[in-house]
Amino acid sequence: MATNIQGPGIYLAQFAGDVAPFNSWPAITKWAASLGFKGVQVPSWDARLFDLALAAESKTYCDEFAGVARANGITITELGTHLQGQLVAVHPAYDEAFDAFAPAAVKGKPAERQRWAVQQMLLSAKASKNLGLTSNVSFPGALAWPYLYPWPQRPAGLVETAFDELAKRWRPIFDAFEDAGCHVCFELHPGEDLFDGVTFEMFLERVDNHPRCCINYDPSHFVLQQLDYLAFIDIYHSRIKALHIKDAEFRPDGRQGVYSGYQPWVNRAGRFRSLGDGQVDFKAIFSKMAQYGYEGWAVLEWECCLKHPEQGAAEGAPFIRNHIIRVTEKAFDDFAGAAHDAAQLKRMLGL
C-alpha cells in the first residue's frame, strides 16, 4: 500500500550564511517554519549550524539539536554530506579546486584530505544514528569523470579500474551506515562518476548490491542530461531513499546543446530553475513516488540562476505541499463491489 510522502522540506546548504536568520540553528529553523516547511536537510559541514564531530559522540547534543528544531515546528530530514563525500575520490585534475571543501590542515595534501573525508563520512553515520535518521544525502566523488568523452580513446580497463577503486573506498563507509541503520543516498550528478542509471549499476555491482547504497533522486540533473527521469523512477524506485525537488529547463539552439559552450549558468541551454519555472513534470514524479510507496521526505533544493533564493524558498513550500498526494485508501469502484465466497468464484469461472 502506497504511503504519503513527507514534506515540504528544504535543504539549508544554499541558505546558511553570516547574516540573521541564516547564521544560527534556532534562527534558520524558525525561518524555515515561517515559510511553511516541516523539515530541514542539514549541511553537515557548516559549523554555523551543526557540529558533526560532537553529534557523532554525543546523543545528548543530538537530542538538544533536534529539540531546538522541534520547538520551532521542524523535523530533521537527513544530513547532507555532499562536500565530504566528494572528497572521498578526487581526480588530480581537480585537486586544487576541491581543496576549497577541506580544512586548512589537509589542503594541498590529497592523501590526507581523502582520509579526512572518509572519517567525516564515518562520523556522519554515527551522527545520523544519534539523530534517528534513516537516510544521508551525499556525492560519491569521481576518478573517471575527466575521461567521460575522451580523445584520444580511453585505454581498455581505465573506467573499470576507476570504479573498482571507488567501490573499494566506499564499501567500509556503507558498512558503517549499515551499523547505523541509515542509507547513503547519492545524488547522481554530472561531475561525479555516478551520474546516471548505468554508472550507478556499475558501482552497485562492485559493492555487491550493498543495501545501504541508494539514490537521492533529483530530476533536474536528468533534464540537463536529457535522460528520461520518469522511467528512471520505474527502474530504480527500490533504491530511491531521498528526494530533492529541483526544477530545470533544457532549451538547445543552433549554437549550443548539452555541453553549453562553457557559458555561465544564466546563458546555458540547460539551467536549474526555481520550482514551477522549469520543465520538470512534478505531478508525474509525485504520482510515481506515491505509486511505489516512497516514505521519505520531499526536500526543496534551490539553485536557480535567476530568482532570488528567499523568493524561491517562499514559493517552494506551497509548491511541494500542493504536489504531495494523499494516497487513497480504497479503489474508486468499490461502490460496485459485492460480497463473494470461494464457491461463487468457481461458478463465475465455470469450474
C-alpha positions as CSV (number, residue, x, y, z in Angstrom):
1,M,0.0,0.0,0.0
2,A,1.4,3.4,-1.0
3,T,2.0,5.9,1.7
4,N,2.0,9.7,1.9
5,I,5.3,11.5,1.1
6,Q,6.6,13.7,3.9
7,G,7.1,17.4,3.3
8,P,7.7,20.0,2.5
9,G,11.4,20.1,3.5
10,I,14.2,22.4,2.5
11,Y,18.0,21.8,2.1
12,L,19.7,24.5,4.1
13,A,23.1,24.4,2.3
14,Q,22.2,27.2,-0.2
15,F,20.7,29.4,2.6
16,A,23.1,29.2,5.5
17,G,25.2,32.5,5.8
18,D,26.6,35.0,8.2
19,V,23.5,37.2,8.4
20,A,20.5,36.5,10.5
21,P,18.3,34.5,10.3
22,F,20.6,32.2,8.3
23,N,23.6,32.2,10.7
24,S,22.3,30.0,13.6
25,W,20.4,26.8,14.1
26,P,17.5,28.3,16.2
27,A,17.0,31.2,13.7
28,I,17.2,29.3,10.5
29,T,14.8,26.6,11.6
30,K,12.3,29.3,12.8
31,W,12.7,31.0,9.4
32,A,12.0,27.7,7.5
33,A,8.9,27.0,9.6
34,S,7.6,30.6,9.0
35,L,7.5,29.7,5.2
36,G,5.6,26.5,5.8
37,F,8.4,24.0,5.7
38,K,8.1,21.0,8.0
39,G,11.6,19.6,7.7
40,V,15.2,20.7,7.0
41,Q,18.1,18.8,5.5
42,V,21.3,19.8,7.3
43,P,24.6,20.6,5.6
44,S,26.8,18.6,7.9
45,W,30.0,20.7,7.2
46,D,28.5,24.1,8.2
47,A,29.7,24.8,11.7
48,R,27.4,27.8,12.0
49,L,24.5,25.3,12.2
50,F,25.9,21.9,13.2
51,D,28.9,20.2,15.0
52,L,29.4,16.9,13.2
53,A,32.1,15.6,15.4
54,L,30.1,16.3,18.6
55,A,27.0,14.9,17.1
56,A,28.8,11.6,16.4
57,E,29.9,11.2,20.0
58,S,27.1,12.8,21.9
59,K,23.5,11.6,21.9
60,T,22.7,14.4,24.3
61,Y,23.9,17.0,21.8
62,C,21.8,15.4,19.1
63,D,18.7,15.4,21.3
64,E,19.2,19.0,22.1
65,F,19.8,19.9,18.5
66,A,16.7,18.1,17.4
67,G,14.8,19.6,20.3
68,V,15.5,23.2,19.1
69,A,14.2,22.3,15.7
70,R,11.1,20.6,17.1
71,A,10.3,23.6,19.2
72,N,10.2,25.6,16.0
73,G,7.9,23.0,14.3
74,I,10.7,21.5,12.3
75,T,11.9,17.9,11.8
76,I,15.5,17.0,10.7
77,T,15.1,15.1,7.4
78,E,18.7,14.0,6.6
79,L,22.3,15.1,7.0
80,G,23.8,16.4,3.7
81,T,27.4,15.3,3.3
82,H,28.0,16.4,-0.3
83,L,31.3,18.1,0.3
84,Q,32.8,15.3,2.4
85,G,31.5,12.6,0.0
86,Q,33.0,14.5,-2.9
87,L,36.5,14.3,-1.3
88,V,36.4,10.5,-0.9
89,A,37.6,10.3,-4.5
90,V,39.1,13.2,-6.4
91,H,41.0,13.1,-9.7
92,P,44.3,15.0,-9.6
93,A,43.0,17.4,-12.2
94,Y,40.5,18.7,-9.6
95,D,42.8,18.7,-6.5
96,E,43.2,22.5,-6.3
97,A,39.5,23.3,-6.9
98,F,38.3,20.7,-4.4
99,D,40.7,21.8,-1.7
100,A,38.1,24.5,-1.0
101,F,35.9,21.9,0.6
102,A,38.6,20.7,3.0
103,P,40.0,22.2,6.3
104,A,43.3,24.0,6.1
105,A,45.3,21.2,7.7
106,V,44.8,18.9,4.7
107,K,44.7,21.4,1.8
108,G,47.4,20.5,-0.8
109,K,47.7,17.0,0.7
110,P,45.4,14.8,-1.4
111,A,46.0,11.6,0.6
112,E,45.4,13.2,3.9
113,R,42.3,15.0,2.5
114,Q,40.9,11.7,1.3
115,R,41.4,10.1,4.7
116,W,39.8,13.1,6.4
117,A,36.8,12.8,4.0
118,V,36.3,9.1,4.9
119,Q,36.5,9.9,8.6
120,Q,33.9,12.6,8.0
121,M,31.5,10.1,6.4
122,L,32.1,7.6,9.3
123,L,31.2,10.4,11.7
124,S,28.1,11.2,9.8
125,A,27.0,7.6,10.1
126,K,27.2,7.9,13.9
127,A,25.6,11.3,13.9
128,S,22.7,10.0,11.8
129,K,22.2,7.2,14.2
130,N,22.2,9.5,17.2
131,L,19.7,11.7,15.4
132,G,17.4,8.8,14.5
133,L,17.8,9.4,10.7
134,T,17.4,6.7,8.1
135,S,19.0,8.5,5.1
136,N,22.1,10.6,4.4
137,V,22.5,12.6,1.1
138,S,25.9,12.7,-0.5
139,F,28.2,12.7,-3.5
140,P,30.4,9.7,-4.4
141,G,33.3,11.6,-5.8
142,A,35.0,10.9,-9.2
143,L,38.1,9.4,-10.6
144,A,36.9,8.6,-14.2
145,W,35.0,11.8,-14.9
146,P,37.8,13.6,-16.9
147,Y,37.6,10.7,-19.4
148,L,33.8,10.9,-19.9
149,Y,34.1,11.9,-23.6
150,P,37.7,11.1,-24.4
151,W,40.0,12.0,-27.2
152,P,42.2,10.1,-27.7
153,Q,40.3,7.0,-26.8
154,R,40.4,5.6,-23.2
155,P,42.8,2.7,-22.8
156,A,40.9,-0.6,-22.1
157,G,40.2,-1.1,-18.4
158,L,40.6,2.6,-17.3
159,V,36.9,3.0,-16.3
160,E,36.7,-0.4,-14.7
161,T,39.8,0.4,-12.6
162,A,38.3,3.7,-11.5
163,F,35.1,2.1,-10.5
164,D,36.9,-0.8,-8.7
165,E,38.8,1.8,-6.6
166,L,35.7,3.9,-6.0
167,A,33.9,0.8,-4.7
168,K,36.8,-0.1,-2.5
169,R,36.8,3.3,-0.8
170,W,33.0,3.3,-0.2
171,R,32.5,-0.3,0.9
172,P,33.6,0.3,4.6
173,I,31.6,3.5,4.7
174,F,28.5,1.6,3.6
175,D,29.2,-1.0,6.3
176,A,29.3,1.8,8.9
177,F,26.0,3.1,7.7
178,E,24.6,-0.4,7.9
179,D,25.6,-0.4,11.6
180,A,23.8,2.9,11.9
181,G,20.6,1.8,10.2
182,C,21.0,4.6,7.6
183,H,21.2,4.7,3.8
184,V,23.8,6.6,1.8
185,C,21.8,8.3,-0.9
186,F,24.0,9.5,-3.8
187,E,22.8,12.5,-5.8
188,L,23.5,11.3,-9.4
189,H,25.2,14.3,-10.8
190,P,27.5,15.3,-13.7
191,G,30.9,15.7,-12.3
192,E,30.5,12.6,-10.2
193,D,31.4,9.1,-11.5
194,L,27.8,8.1,-10.7
195,F,25.7,10.4,-12.8
196,D,23.0,8.2,-14.4
197,G,21.5,4.7,-14.1
198,V,24.2,2.9,-16.0
199,T,27.0,4.3,-13.8
200,F,25.0,3.6,-10.6
201,E,24.6,0.0,-11.7
202,M,28.3,-0.3,-12.5
203,F,29.1,0.9,-9.0
204,L,26.3,-1.1,-7.2
205,E,27.6,-4.3,-8.8
206,R,31.1,-3.6,-7.4
207,V,29.8,-3.2,-3.8
208,D,27.8,-6.4,-4.1
209,N,24.4,-4.7,-4.2
210,H,25.1,-3.3,-0.7
211,P,21.7,-2.5,0.9
212,R,22.9,0.9,2.0
213,C,24.0,2.1,-1.4
214,C,21.0,4.2,-2.5
215,I,19.9,7.2,-4.6
216,N,18.9,10.7,-3.8
217,Y,16.5,11.3,-6.8
218,D,16.9,14.8,-8.3
219,P,15.1,15.2,-11.7
220,S,16.9,18.4,-12.6
221,H,20.2,16.7,-13.3
222,F,18.4,14.3,-15.6
223,V,16.8,17.1,-17.6
224,L,20.2,18.6,-18.3
225,Q,21.4,15.2,-19.5
226,Q,18.2,14.6,-21.5
227,L,17.6,11.3,-19.6
228,D,14.0,10.0,-19.1
229,Y,13.6,11.0,-15.4
230,L,10.2,9.3,-15.1
231,A,11.3,5.9,-16.5
232,F,14.3,6.2,-14.1
233,I,11.8,6.0,-11.2
234,D,10.2,2.9,-12.6
235,I,13.6,1.2,-12.9
236,Y,15.3,2.3,-9.6
237,H,12.4,3.1,-7.2
238,S,13.6,0.5,-4.7
239,R,16.9,2.3,-4.3
240,I,15.4,5.8,-4.1
241,K,15.6,6.7,-0.4
242,A,15.8,10.5,-0.6
243,L,14.2,13.1,-2.9
244,H,15.4,16.6,-4.0
245,I,12.7,18.7,-5.6
246,K,14.5,21.0,-8.0
247,D,13.4,22.3,-11.4
248,A,15.4,22.7,-14.6
249,E,15.0,23.6,-18.2
250,F,16.8,22.5,-21.4
251,R,16.5,24.8,-24.4
252,P,19.1,24.0,-27.0
253,D,19.5,26.1,-30.1
254,G,21.8,26.3,-33.2
255,R,24.7,27.4,-31.1
256,Q,24.8,25.1,-28.0
257,G,23.3,21.9,-26.5
258,V,24.1,19.7,-23.5
259,Y,27.6,20.9,-23.1
260,S,26.6,24.6,-23.2
261,G,29.7,26.1,-24.6
262,Y,31.5,26.9,-21.3
263,Q,28.8,29.5,-20.6
264,P,27.8,30.8,-17.1
265,W,24.6,29.3,-15.8
266,V,22.4,32.1,-16.9
267,N,23.5,31.6,-20.6
268,R,23.4,27.8,-20.7
269,A,20.9,25.8,-22.7
270,G,20.4,23.7,-19.6
271,R,19.7,25.7,-16.4
272,F,18.4,25.0,-12.9
273,R,15.3,26.9,-12.1
274,S,13.0,27.6,-9.1
275,L,10.1,25.3,-8.7
276,G,7.4,25.8,-11.3
277,D,9.7,27.9,-13.6
278,G,11.3,25.0,-15.5
279,Q,10.2,21.9,-17.4
280,V,10.1,19.1,-14.9
281,D,6.7,17.3,-14.7
282,F,6.4,17.2,-10.9
283,K,2.8,15.9,-11.0
284,A,4.1,12.8,-12.7
285,I,7.0,12.5,-10.3
286,F,4.9,12.7,-7.2
287,S,2.4,10.3,-8.7
288,K,5.1,7.7,-9.4
289,M,6.7,8.2,-5.9
290,A,3.2,7.6,-4.4
291,Q,2.7,4.6,-6.6
292,Y,5.9,3.0,-5.4
293,G,5.3,3.8,-1.8
294,Y,8.1,6.2,-1.2
295,E,8.1,7.0,2.5
296,G,10.7,9.7,2.8
297,W,10.8,13.5,2.6
298,A,10.3,15.8,-0.5
299,V,13.1,18.4,0.0
300,L,13.5,21.6,-1.9
301,E,17.0,22.2,-3.2
302,W,17.1,25.8,-4.5
303,E,19.8,26.5,-7.2
304,C,18.0,28.9,-9.6
305,C,20.2,31.2,-11.8
306,L,17.6,33.9,-12.0
307,K,15.3,34.0,-9.0
308,H,16.3,35.2,-5.5
309,P,16.7,32.3,-3.1
310,E,14.3,33.7,-0.5
311,Q,11.6,34.1,-3.1
312,G,12.4,30.6,-4.3
313,A,12.1,29.2,-0.8
314,A,8.8,31.1,-0.1
315,E,7.3,29.7,-3.3
316,G,8.8,26.3,-2.8
317,A,7.0,25.3,0.4
318,P,3.4,25.6,-1.0
319,F,4.6,24.1,-4.4
320,I,5.7,20.9,-2.7
321,R,2.8,20.8,-0.3
322,N,0.3,21.1,-3.2
323,H,2.0,18.3,-5.1
324,I,2.1,15.7,-2.2
325,I,-0.5,13.1,-2.9
326,R,-2.8,12.0,-0.1
327,V,-2.9,8.3,-1.1
328,T,-6.4,6.8,-1.4
329,E,-7.4,4.0,1.0
330,K,-9.9,2.5,-1.3
331,A,-10.5,1.7,-5.0
332,F,-12.6,4.2,-6.9
333,D,-15.0,1.4,-8.0
334,D,-15.5,-0.2,-4.5
335,F,-19.1,1.0,-4.6
336,A,-19.9,-1.5,-7.3
337,G,-18.4,-4.5,-5.4
338,A,-20.4,-7.2,-3.7
339,A,-19.8,-9.9,-1.2
340,H,-18.5,-13.2,-2.6
341,D,-17.2,-16.6,-1.5
342,A,-15.0,-19.3,-2.9
343,A,-17.9,-21.2,-4.4
344,Q,-19.1,-18.1,-6.2
345,L,-15.7,-17.5,-7.7
346,K,-15.7,-21.1,-9.1
347,R,-19.2,-20.7,-10.5
348,M,-18.2,-17.5,-12.3
349,L,-15.2,-19.3,-13.9
350,G,-17.3,-22.3,-14.9
351,L,-15.3,-24.6,-12.6
